[in-house]
Every structure is written in structure tokens, then in C-alpha cells.
């Protein structure tokens, strides 16, 4: 297939490009002049200069493409001004999906987030993983990033209802190779390896190998039903932070932090941290939005994606091991490491 990919230099985007190229597909990657291309090293693709907020030229660039993968997004938990993030995430999504429809793409895969899925119920002390059908509303979008992605999902669903061949995927917490920034989830691993994590918050995530998430994008294009959402996660990946850190300790040979920070303490510190950021104009070390989200154990069911798409299920332990190996081999670890 001829494929068009936005957000190709990002963590998931780079892995999608590699997966497409490995599968024999031809790839056009929309990239800005300042894009960091380290994650794309070794992949075959045609570079297209542009930005999702610049509507002119998108449909022309997509001409002749069969599939479009829209992964580009502004992901920030704190900004002085959130208007550019809404412009990129909401209007940028409209621009790309409408241009892909105009260009005649037969499948358009829009990458959302599990932040747009209903929150798990933990009222009785047990966390029940939620799925694509769990009731959710805009009122649950607790920070500008989640709200912008929710509004973008609304755009995607509206266009699908109008006939655009849009399929929505909602990745959970991917880890693995090519996390060059790294992402917030990858930074947990990097901080752990660098012994820069004296304590942790009691939260939970659905950990998934980024390779499976990339494969899920291709499977969504091949098999996904138009207008449907698919959680790209792992059925065995619903782990608390404590569980994940214990596995990292086994993989790395390093001790896991034992001190758990009470949520109220972290929340108070985040308020002060953000107040300081208003004066320094530097991002807070612990954004308030992130601390608020950490109150919830983000556990999800991936049954639909496994059943309908055949989503691969690499063990979460292997995902963490591959991430550790990649960060160690690419210079992210400053300290000498034990032989694990």
C-alpha cells in the first residue's frame, strides 16, 4: 500500500513507519523541518515537509495514497498557553482527516489515547478494567491535553458518520525501542535506571510493547470497522506502578524504590511547582495534570482489539526488558549498571 503518516518522528509514529516499511508498504512521512529523526533511522520513507495545521497541500501530498495514519499530536501536561495545542490536536486532526478523505484514502487510522476511554471503577476497592463501550463524557477530560484529544476524537467520529473511512485506535502505555525523547512513560524507566527515582506514586497503567501498538495500527487499517474505537494495549499489562518497578528491578538488577508518596503530598507539591512555573516560565517537574491522573489506575480491557484485529500480545515483561536494553544501548543511562 501507499501510506501517509503524520507524527512519524514520534515514539509510536516511528515504530509505525518501521512496521510499514518492513511489511513492504511505501511510506510518505509528514515532517517539520525541526523534527528529530533518530527514531526513523534505518526505515525507508519519503519525507514530505509540512505541518498538520497548514491545510494547504495536505490533500495534494496524500494523492495516490491508500492508507493514512494520523499520529501527530501536541502532548503537554503543562503549557503557558494551550491554544497552540488545541490548534494542533483538534483543527490539525480535522485538516488531516478531511484531506485524506478528499485524496481518496480507503482507510484512515486516527491515533487517540486511552485518556478518552471511561475511567475504571474502583469504588469497591477492586479495579474493573474498562473498554471502548464504557460511558464517558467531555466532563471526564480533566486537563487540556485530554480535552483536546477528546475534541479531536469527536471530529473523527463525526467524519466517520459522514462517510469518511476513519478507524480510531487508543493506545495505552507503550514502552520499547525508539523512545528518543523519551515519553513520560519511558522517562519512568530512564529515571529508574539512573537511580533518580527515590519514591513513586501509587498509580497503575496498562503496559504494552510499542511494537504491538504499531502492529495494531496496520491491523486497524486492514481489519478495523469504520467509526469504531480499538484499545491497543495488553491483556496482561494492567500493573500498578509498584508491580512495574519490581519487574524493572528483576530485569535491571537494580533495587526498586520502596517509598510510596501519598497522593495528597504529591498534589500539594504539584500546586507549588506549577505556581513557581508561572514566574519562571519553565515546565514544572511534576505537572498538576499528571499527578491528578495518577489518582486512577488506568486499567483497560483489550479484548475487542484482540478479537477483531488480532492484536499481538507481547508479554509486558518483554516490553520493559526491550525498553531497558534500548535505553542502555543508546546512551540514556549515566550510571554503571550491574549485570542483570
VOPAGU-2260 file (C-alpha; in pm, 1 decimal, decimal comma):
REM VOPAGU-2260
SITE   aa  ch    i         X         Y         Z
SITE  UNK   A    0       0,0       0,0       0,0
SITE  UNK   A    1      95,0     365,1     -41,6
SITE  UNK   A    2      78,2     512,9     307,7
SITE  UNK   A    3      81,2     864,4     450,5
SITE  UNK   A    4     195,5     906,9     811,9
SITE  UNK   A    5     178,7    1217,6    1029,4
SITE  UNK   A    6     370,1    1229,3    1356,9
SITE  UNK   A    7     627,2     994,3    1204,4
SITE  UNK   A    8     911,1    1120,2    1424,4
SITE  UNK   A    9     723,1    1044,5    1747,1
SITE  UNK   A   10     760,6     728,6    1955,1
SITE  UNK   A   11     461,1     538,9    1816,9
SITE  UNK   A   12     484,2     708,5    1477,6
SITE  UNK   A   13     843,6     599,5    1417,6
SITE  UNK   A   14     754,9     241,3    1506,6
SITE  UNK   A   15     457,4     255,0    1269,4
SITE  UNK   A   16     685,3     372,6     986,5
SITE  UNK   A   17     929,2      88,1    1058,1
SITE  UNK   A   18     642,5    -163,1    1065,6
SITE  UNK   A   19     501,2     -35,4     736,6
SITE  UNK   A   20     840,5     -38,3     565,2
SITE  UNK   A   21     915,4    -388,4     697,1
SITE  UNK   A   22     581,5    -503,1     554,4
SITE  UNK   A   23     671,6    -379,6     208,2
SITE  UNK   A   24     446,5     -73,0     213,3
SITE  UNK   A   25     558,5     260,4      67,5
SITE  UNK   A   26     558,9     545,3     318,0
SITE  UNK   A   27     528,6     921,1     289,2
SITE  UNK   A   28     610,4    1082,8     624,8
SITE  UNK   A   29     489,6    1435,2     702,6
SITE  UNK   A   30     773,2    1600,2     896,3
SITE  UNK   A   31     854,8    1950,2    1009,9
SITE  UNK   A   32    1198,5    2098,4     945,9
SITE  UNK   A   33    1291,6    2067,2    1314,3
SITE  UNK   A   34    1171,1    1706,9    1357,9
SITE  UNK   A   35    1403,6    1469,1    1544,3
SITE  UNK   A   36    1458,3    1181,0    1303,7
SITE  UNK   A   37    1657,7     946,8    1529,3
SITE  UNK   A   38    1366,1     707,7    1568,6
SITE  UNK   A   39    1337,6     673,5    1191,3
SITE  UNK   A   40    1696,3     562,3    1133,7
SITE  UNK   A   41    1703,3     253,5     914,4
SITE  UNK   A   42    1349,5     291,4     780,1
SITE  UNK   A   43    1271,3     361,4     415,0
SITE  UNK   A   44    1033,0     652,2     361,1
SITE  UNK   A   45     974,9     962,7     153,4
SITE  UNK   A   46     994,3    1284,8     351,5
SITE  UNK   A   47     716,6    1538,3     298,0
SITE  UNK   A   48     771,1    1882,4     450,2
SITE  UNK   A   49     468,7    2025,1     624,0
SITE  UNK   A   50     255,8    2062,7     933,8
SITE  UNK   A   51     -93,4    1940,8    1021,1
SITE  UNK   A   52    -205,8    2296,5    1096,0
SITE  UNK   A   53    -123,7    2404,4     738,3
SITE  UNK   A   54    -422,2    2269,3     544,0
SITE  UNK   A   55    -298,2    2375,3     202,4
SITE  UNK   A   56    -102,7    2099,2      37,0
SITE  UNK   A   57    -210,1    1808,9     259,7
SITE  UNK   A   58    -454,4    1658,5      10,3
SITE  UNK   A   59    -203,8    1708,0    -271,2
SITE  UNK   A   60      68,4    1531,4     -69,8
SITE  UNK   A   61    -170,0    1241,9       2,7
SITE  UNK   A   62    -272,8    1197,6    -357,6
SITE  UNK   A   63    -227,1     834,5    -460,0
SITE  UNK   A   64    -212,0     708,7    -100,8
SITE  UNK   A   65    -426,8     414,1       4,3
SITE  UNK   A   66    -391,5     445,4     382,3
SITE  UNK   A   67    -344,1     746,6     609,6
SITE  UNK   A   68    -217,3     719,0     966,7
SITE  UNK   A   69    -266,6    1035,6    1169,2
SITE  UNK   A   70     -44,0    1019,3    1478,2
SITE  UNK   A   71      75,5    1379,5    1504,6
SITE  UNK   A   72     -25,0    1548,1    1829,1
SITE  UNK   A   73      91,0    1808,9    2076,5
SITE  UNK   A   74     138,5    1619,3    2403,5
SITE  UNK   A   75     198,9    1850,1    2700,4
SITE  UNK   A   76      66,0    1833,7    3054,6
SITE  UNK   A   77     168,7    2194,0    3119,8
SITE  UNK   A   78     196,2    2495,3    2889,8
SITE  UNK   A   79     180,8    2870,3    2940,7
SITE  UNK   A   80     -66,8    2887,1    2653,4
SITE  UNK   A   81    -274,0    2586,2    2548,4
SITE  UNK   A   82    -419,0    2745,3    2235,0
SITE  UNK   A   83    -149,7    2603,0    2000,7
SITE  UNK   A   84    -211,2    2254,4    2144,1
SITE  UNK   A   85    -583,2    2276,0    2065,1
SITE  UNK   A   86    -497,5    2407,9    1719,8
SITE  UNK   A   87    -268,2    2110,9    1651,0
SITE  UNK   A   88    -477,0    1839,1    1811,2
SITE  UNK   A   89    -828,2    1942,3    1712,7
SITE  UNK   A   90    -802,8    2152,5    1397,6
SITE  UNK   A   91    -495,4    1957,7    1284,5
SITE  UNK   A   92    -696,3    1636,1    1309,2
SITE  UNK   A   93    -979,2    1788,8    1107,9
SITE  UNK   A   94    -731,4    1906,0     843,4
SITE  UNK   A   95    -564,7    1566,1     805,9
SITE  UNK   A   96    -879,4    1352,5     809,0
SITE  UNK   A   97   -1064,6    1575,8     563,1
SITE  UNK   A   98    -760,1    1592,1     335,1
SITE  UNK   A   99    -721,6    1213,3     344,0
SITE  UNK   A  100   -1088,8    1172,6     258,1
SITE  UNK   A  101   -1054,5    1420,9     -26,2
SITE  UNK   A  102    -742,7    1238,1    -151,9
SITE  UNK   A  103    -938,6     912,3    -169,7
SITE  UNK   A  104    -765,2     713,3     104,3
SITE  UNK   A  105    -953,2     387,8     160,4
SITE  UNK   A  106    -858,5     367,9     529,1
SITE  UNK   A  107    -773,8     648,6     773,9
SITE  UNK   A  108    -641,4     545,9    1114,5
SITE  UNK   A  109    -661,8     817,0    1379,3
SITE  UNK   A  110    -445,5     772,8    1690,4
SITE  UNK   A  111    -626,1     885,8    2003,6
SITE  UNK   A  112    -543,9     785,0    2363,1
SITE  UNK   A  113    -691,8     571,7    2641,5
SITE  UNK   A  114    -737,5     904,5    2819,6
SITE  UNK   A  115   -1056,1     929,2    2611,0
SITE  UNK   A  116   -1187,1     594,7    2741,0
SITE  UNK   A  117   -1409,0     585,2    3050,0
SITE  UNK   A  118   -1220,4     562,0    3380,1
SITE  UNK   A  119   -1208,4     226,1    3561,1
SITE  UNK   A  120   -1442,2     177,8    3856,8
SITE  UNK   A  121   -1252,9     131,4    4183,6
SITE  UNK   A  122   -1530,5     223,1    4426,3
SITE  UNK   A  123   -1527,1    -114,9    4599,8
SITE  UNK   A  124   -1152,0    -144,1    4629,9
SITE  UNK   A  125   -1120,3    -359,3    4317,8
SITE  UNK   A  126   -1031,7    -201,3    3985,6
SITE  UNK   A  127   -1250,1    -318,4    3697,8
SITE  UNK   A  128   -1080,8    -260,4    3360,9
SITE  UNK   A  129   -1291,4     -58,8    3120,3
SITE  UNK   A  130   -1334,5     -93,8    2745,3
SITE  UNK   A  131   -1438,9     102,0    2437,4
SITE  UNK   A  132   -1805,7      85,3    2535,9
SITE  UNK   A  133   -1766,3     229,7    2885,6
SITE  UNK   A  134   -1974,4     550,4    2918,5
SITE  UNK   A  135   -1757,5     861,5    2903,5
SITE  UNK   A  136   -1817,2    1231,5    2850,6
SITE  UNK   A  137   -1628,1    1554,2    2798,4
SITE  UNK   A  138   -1671,5    1628,2    3170,2
SITE  UNK   A  139   -1423,5    1348,7    3249,2
SITE  UNK   A  140   -1147,8    1515,5    3047,7
SITE  UNK   A  141    -957,0    1656,7    3343,8
SITE  UNK   A  142    -679,3    1852,1    3171,0
SITE  UNK   A  143    -624,7    2043,6    2845,2
SITE  UNK   A  144    -436,4    1760,2    2676,5
SITE  UNK   A  145    -710,5    1504,4    2739,6
SITE  UNK   A  146    -978,4    1757,1    2644,5
SITE  UNK   A  147    -802,4    1840,6    2317,6
SITE  UNK   A  148    -773,7    1472,0    2230,0
SITE  UNK   A  149   -1139,2    1418,8    2323,1
SITE  UNK   A  150   -1245,1    1701,5    2092,4
SITE  UNK   A  151   -1027,4    1550,6    1818,6
SITE  UNK   A  152   -1197,5    1213,5    1868,2
SITE  UNK   A  153   -1534,8    1384,1    1833,4
SITE  UNK   A  154   -1415,8    1523,6    1498,5
SITE  UNK   A  155   -1302,3    1176,9    1390,1
SITE  UNK   A  156   -1634,4    1016,4    1486,4
SITE  UNK   A  157   -1834,5    1289,8    1312,8
SITE  UNK   A  158   -1637,2    1248,8     990,6
SITE  UNK   A  159   -1676,5     869,8    1006,8
SITE  UNK   A  160   -2053,9     917,2    1044,0
SITE  UNK   A  161   -2045,2    1135,0     732,3
SITE  UNK   A  162   -1873,5     863,3     528,9
SITE  UNK   A  163   -1501,1     910,6     584,9
SITE  UNK   A  164   -1327,6     570,8     632,0
SITE  UNK   A  165   -1193,9     658,5     979,4
SITE  UNK   A  166   -1092,1     398,6    1239,6
SITE  UNK   A  167    -983,6     516,3    1586,0
SITE  UNK   A  168    -712,9     348,8    1792,7
SITE  UNK   A  169    -649,8     424,2    2161,4
SITE  UNK   A  170    -300,2     318,0    2273,0
SITE  UNK   A  171    -246,3     261,5    2645,5
SITE  UNK   A  172     108,5     297,5    2787,9
SITE  UNK   A  173     360,9     180,8    2525,9
SITE  UNK   A  174     724,6     107,5    2608,8
SITE  UNK   A  175    1007,4     -26,7    2397,3
SITE  UNK   A  176    1264,0      82,5    2136,4
SITE  UNK   A  177    1290,1     423,7    1965,9
SITE  UNK   A  178    1159,4     631,2    2258,9
SITE  UNK   A  179    1404,7     907,4    2175,5
SITE  UNK   A  180    1262,6    1198,8    2381,3
SITE  UNK   A  181    1176,5     991,9    2597,4
SITE  UNK   A  182     799,1     991,0    2659,8
SITE  UNK   A  183     672,5    1028,8    3019,3
SITE  UNK   A  184     636,5     650,3    3043,8
SITE  UNK   A  185     984,0     598,8    2903,9
SITE  UNK   A  186    1120,9     856,2    3146,6
SITE  UNK   A  187    1000,0     635,6    3434,0
SITE  UNK   A  188    1233,6     365,3    3303,1
SITE  UNK   A  189    1522,4     605,0    3240,4
SITE  UNK   A  190    1489,8     757,3    3587,7
SITE  UNK   A  191    1479,0     408,5    3738,1
SITE  UNK   A  192    1797,8     305,9    3555,8
SITE  UNK   A  193    1972,4     627,5    3659,4
SITE  UNK   A  194    1870,7     580,4    4024,0
SITE  UNK   A  195    1678,4     908,3    4003,3
SITE  UNK   A  196    1355,3     767,9    4144,6
SITE  UNK   A  197    1372,0     766,9    4527,1
SITE  UNK   A  198     994,0     722,9    4557,8
SITE  UNK   A  199     685,0     650,8    4349,6
SITE  UNK   A  200     314,4     731,9    4328,5
SITE  UNK   A  201      58,9     457,1    4375,0
SITE  UNK   A  202     -90,3     452,0    4027,2
SITE  UNK   A  203    -146,5     194,0    3757,8
SITE  UNK   A  204    -112,3     167,1    3380,3
SITE  UNK   A  205    -178,1     -79,2    3103,7
SITE  UNK   A  206     177,2    -152,9    2984,3
SITE  UNK   A  207     213,9    -262,6    2622,1
SITE  UNK   A  208     501,4    -319,1    2380,9
SITE  UNK   A  209     524,6     -34,6    2129,7
SITE  UNK   A  210     582,8    -296,3    1859,7
SITE  UNK   A  211     232,6    -434,0    1927,8
SITE  UNK   A  212      86,1     -83,1    1919,4
SITE  UNK   A  213     249,8     -22,3    1581,3
SITE  UNK   A  214     119,1    -355,0    1453,9
SITE  UNK   A  215    -224,9    -257,7    1583,2
SITE  UNK   A  216    -224,3      46,3    1356,1
SITE  UNK   A  217    -162,5    -169,2    1049,2
SITE  UNK   A  218    -422,3    -421,5    1162,1
SITE  UNK   A  219    -674,3    -141,8    1213,2
SITE  UNK   A  220    -620,1     -33,7     852,4
SITE  UNK   A  221    -660,8    -390,7     731,4
SITE  UNK   A  222    -944,3    -515,2     951,2
SITE  UNK   A  223   -1087,2    -230,2    1158,0
SITE  UNK   A  224   -1451,2    -133,1    1127,4
SITE  UNK   A  225   -1512,4     225,2    1019,7
SITE  UNK   A  226   -1616,5     450,5    1307,5
SITE  UNK   A  227   -1505,7     201,3    1573,6
SITE  UNK   A  228   -1251,1     250,0    1854,3
SITE  UNK   A  229    -987,0      -7,8    1948,6
SITE  UNK   A  230    -779,8      -3,3    2267,3
SITE  UNK   A  231    -422,3    -100,9    2176,9
SITE  UNK   A  232    -292,7    -248,9    2499,3
SITE  UNK   A  233    -207,5    -578,7    2663,0
SITE  UNK   A  234    -449,8    -815,6    2833,4
SITE  UNK   A  235    -185,9    -897,0    3097,9
SITE  UNK   A  236     -48,8    -543,7    3122,2
SITE  UNK   A  237    -267,0    -392,3    3394,3
SITE  UNK   A  238       5,9    -335,5    3653,1
SITE  UNK   A  239      39,8     -95,0    3941,9
SITE  UNK   A  240     348,9     121,9    3942,9
SITE  UNK   A  241     484,5     -89,9    4227,7
SITE  UNK   A  242     447,5    -405,5    4019,7
SITE  UNK   A  243     616,8    -245,1    3718,4
SITE  UNK   A  244     907,6    -121,8    3929,6
SITE  UNK   A  245     954,4    -465,5    4081,2
SITE  UNK   A  246     976,3    -615,4    3730,9
SITE  UNK   A  247    1223,4    -344,6    3630,3
SITE  UNK   A  248    1432,5    -437,0    3933,9
SITE  UNK   A  249    1439,0    -802,2    3825,5
SITE  UNK   A  250    1532,8    -706,3    3467,8
SITE  UNK   A  251    1797,9    -448,6    3554,2
SITE  UNK   A  252    1947,5    -586,0    3874,3
SITE  UNK   A  253    1880,9    -253,0    4043,7
SITE  UNK   A  254    1673,5    -209,9    4360,5
SITE  UNK   A  255    1318,0     -79,7    4329,4
SITE  UNK   A  256    1226,1     230,0    4532,0
SITE  UNK   A  257    1039,2     140,5    4848,2
SITE  UNK   A  258     899,4     479,4    4945,4
SITE  UNK   A  259     544,8     547,1    4825,3
SITE  UNK   A  260     447,0     914,1    4813,9
SITE  UNK   A  261      91,1     978,2    4940,9
SITE  UNK   A  262    -120,9    1133,9    4670,8
SITE  UNK   A  263    -210,9    1436,4    4883,2
SITE  UNK   A  264     158,2    1513,6    4938,2
SITE  UNK   A  265     227,6    1486,9    4563,3
SITE  UNK   A  266     -76,0    1701,4    4482,6
SITE  UNK   A  267      32,2    1975,3    4724,4
SITE  UNK   A  268     385,0    1974,0    4582,1
SITE  UNK   A  269     245,2    1995,1    4227,6
SITE  UNK   A  270      39,8    2304,4    4315,0
SITE  UNK   A  271     351,3    2481,2    4444,1
SITE  UNK   A  272     556,0    2357,7    4148,5
SITE  UNK   A  273     309,2    2498,4    3895,6
SITE  UNK   A  274     280,5    2827,1    4086,4
SITE  UNK   A  275     657,2    2861,5    4056,0
SITE  UNK   A  276     640,7    2781,8    3684,4
SITE  UNK   A  277     415,7    3082,3    3626,1
SITE  UNK   A  278     706,1    3301,6    3731,5
SITE  UNK   A  279     998,6    3103,3    3591,1
SITE  UNK   A  280     814,7    3007,2    3268,7
SITE  UNK   A  281     984,2    2668,2    3293,6
SITE  UNK   A  282     776,0    2346,8    3293,6
SITE  UNK   A  283     711,4    2201,6    3639,4
SITE  UNK   A  284     892,2    1880,2    3728,0
SITE  UNK   A  285     561,4    1723,1    3830,7
SITE  UNK   A  286     271,4    1878,2    3634,0
SITE  UNK   A  287     -53,0    1900,5    3826,7
SITE  UNK   A  288    -236,1    1725,4    3542,8
SITE  UNK   A  289      -7,3    1423,8    3570,6
SITE  UNK   A  290     -46,2    1397,7    3947,5
SITE  UNK   A  291    -422,7    1420,6    3917,6
SITE  UNK   A  292    -428,9    1142,8    3657,6
SITE  UNK   A  293    -211,0     928,0    3884,4
SITE  UNK   A  294    -503,1     901,2    4127,0
SITE  UNK   A  295    -657,1     646,4    3892,4
SITE  UNK   A  296    -537,8     304,1    3795,0
SITE  UNK   A  297    -567,6     319,5    3418,7
SITE  UNK   A  298    -660,4     -44,0    3364,1
SITE  UNK   A  299    -825,5    -141,2    3036,9
SITE  UNK   A  300    -960,0    -442,6    2851,5
SITE  UNK   A  301    -806,2    -508,7    2510,6
SITE  UNK   A  302   -1045,8    -792,6    2424,2
SITE  UNK   A  303   -1203,0    -609,2    2129,5
SITE  UNK   A  304    -871,4    -536,6    1954,4
SITE  UNK   A  305    -753,8    -892,9    2012,9
SITE  UNK   A  306   -1080,1   -1039,3    1885,6
SITE  UNK   A  307   -1140,7    -814,3    1583,8
SITE  UNK   A  308    -789,6    -713,9    1481,0
SITE  UNK   A  309    -572,5    -998,6    1606,9
SITE  UNK   A  310    -366,1    -753,3    1813,9
SITE  UNK   A  311     -32,8    -916,0    1914,8
SITE  UNK   A  312      25,5    -965,4    2287,9
SITE  UNK   A  313     395,9    -949,8    2367,7
SITE  UNK   A  314     437,7   -1009,5    2744,4
SITE  UNK   A  315     470,1    -676,5    2932,2
SITE  UNK   A  316     789,0    -802,5    3095,9
SITE  UNK   A  317     944,6    -837,1    2749,6
SITE  UNK   A  318     829,2    -484,1    2662,8
SITE  UNK   A  319    1006,9    -346,2    2970,4
SITE  UNK   A  320    1316,8    -558,2    2900,8
SITE  UNK   A  321    1335,8    -430,8    2542,4
SITE  UNK   A  322    1296,3     -72,4    2665,6
SITE  UNK   A  323    1574,2    -118,8    2923,0
SITE  UNK   A  324    1805,5    -267,3    2658,6
SITE  UNK   A  325    1733,0      15,5    2413,2
SITE  UNK   A  326    1787,9     294,8    2666,6
SITE  UNK   A  327    2111,9     133,6    2786,1
SITE  UNK   A  328    2247,5      85,0    2433,9
SITE  UNK   A  329    2160,0     439,5    2322,5
SITE  UNK   A  330    2329,4     638,7    2594,4
SITE  UNK   A  331    2037,0     728,7    2820,4
SITE  UNK   A  332    2189,7     564,9    3126,9
SITE  UNK   A  333    2460,9     765,0    3302,4
SITE  UNK   A  334    2549,3     520,8    3579,5
SITE  UNK   A  335    2735,7     192,7    3557,0
SITE  UNK   A  336    2489,0     -94,5    3555,6
SITE  UNK   A  337    2502,4    -435,4    3721,1
SITE  UNK   A  338    2499,4    -748,8    3510,8
SITE  UNK   A  339    2129,2    -839,0    3517,4
